Amino acid sequence: MLGHVALFATNFAPRGWTYCDGRLLPINSNTALFSIIGIWTLFA
């Protein structure tokens, strides 16, 4: 599943998940996600 947001009452992200905290994600490590949402950059 891609694009799921869930709340967890822990101090770690479950395996295979990432934090929803505004950090940048590398495109080459998240190709499935970027193929769905599209690639938007400041210069595109």
Residue, then its C-alpha position, 0 to 999 in steps of 0.5 A: m500500500l502506498g500513501h497511507v498515514a497512520l498514528f503510532a504511539t511509539n518512538f520508532a516507525p514500523r518496518g517499511w514505513t517512514y516518518c511524515d515529518g516533512r523530510l526529503l525522500p530520495i527519488n531513487s529509493n522510493t520509485a513506486l511512491f514517486s511514480i504515483i504522486g509524480i516528481w515535483t521539484l522547484f525547477a520542473 
